[in-house]
Amino acid sequence: MVVGTPAYISPEQAAGSRDLSGRSDLYSLGCVLYEMLAGRPPFIGPTLESLVHQHLNLEPRPVSALRVISRTSVMTYKGACKPLPAIARELNVDAIMEGTVLPVGDEVRITAQLISTRDDALLWSESFDRHLCDVLSLQGEVARAIAAAVRVELSRAERSLLGNRRQVDPEVYRRELMGRQAMARLRYAIELDPLYVPALFYLGLSLTRVGRGDDAIEAIEQAVQLSGRLARTLTYLVFACARAGRRERAMEVLAELEERARTSYVPSYFLATAHGALGHLDRAMEWLERGYMERDVMMRDLAVDPASEPLRQDERGRDVLRRMGLAR
């Protein structure tokens, strides 16, 4: 039997050893201190077995000297009428960074200032003017300047992360910002009405496209439940699960979609898309041809739907697009 709090248990306790000493308490104290510095325990796992394995076999990640509160936590204060010291106490921070980003044509100006939460004193302030194509390098430059202002020694990994970045096309960056704004608006709609299916559904699709698989699946799963398990939501749940590498769950949802098609109408395009997301291209093309012959109205999405990309990459899918007059 293992005795101890799993997050702070010493390796010898985890191994079930009876030969324990003060070293076990010292290890546990180290775990507590680590959490105080890093804001999380040295090891995190879904089960006791996972935590025990990590304590026995792994080393905790190095703790950075600079602790930065996550954007998710900070954004809860957006628009709040709270004094700065009160926010600082709730976040347990010594300073707060404020800033503005002002794009003008192909130029961008970032103004940042660091404010002490103890006396509202301005600790540091600076402006940065750059061409939009250098925006990624500018982000690293601002971060390094802030680290220098608070006299933090960055680790080698952190310096590498903030190192020189490649240039980016200004139009690409503008499109990225538009996408972020769209997701922010969807989240705001969900805050106003958590049961609004279209907002949950399209937020899930947006998150899928930017690689946030778990968050995407959660949003689309909610849309599935709230919509009464509509075929459209099931189709894109297959897509999200497949993109996130959760193939078993994707197959379960596909089976439900196919069972639905045996007893009621499901657009052939949905089944083609679901099979295509899982790499079942022969089966996907059978459904795609059926959709073409049936004049399935959803087939119009074949030319632009990100979920149907595997179909467009196949010559048979491109042939269908040509016959529909949608080939590029």
Secondary structure, 3 states (H helix, E strand, C coil): CCCCCHHHCCHHHHCCCCCCCHHHHHHHHHHHHHHHHHCCCCCCCCCHHHHHHHHHHCCCCCCCCCCCCCHHHHHCCCCCCCCHHHHHHHHCCCEEEEEEEEEECCEEEEEEEEEECCCCCEEEEEEEEEEHHHHHHHHHHHHHHHHHHCCCCCCHHHHHHCCCCCCCCHHHHHHHHHHHHHHHHHHHHHHHCCCCHHHHHHHHHHHHHCCCHHHHHHHHHHHHHHCCCCHHHHHHHHHHHHHCCCHHHHHHHHHHHHHHHHHCCCCHHHHHHHHHHCCCHHHHHHHHHHHHHHCCHHHHHHHCCHHHHHHHHCHHHHHHHHHHCCCC
